[in-house]
Amino acid sequence: MDIIDMARASGMTVILDGKIGREEYRSVCGSLSALQRFAEAVRHSKTSLNGNPKRVRRSICHA
């Protein structure tokens, strides 16, 4: 499932604002509870990919 599908499944509204060439620009809006559901879905998908529900890898990028 891609991130746009995850947002929709969480109850958020995804709007296509525009398209320039191959790049699409979208806005996502919704309630706080929808945002919480989305965050849980992202967290669940990360732990599922790692195979270990107690350990989630985090990477920090420094500019």
Protein Blocks (a to p, Z undefined) as FASTA:
>chain_A
ZZklmmmmnopacddfbdehjbccddddddfklmmmmmmmmmmmmmmmnopakbccdddd
dZZ
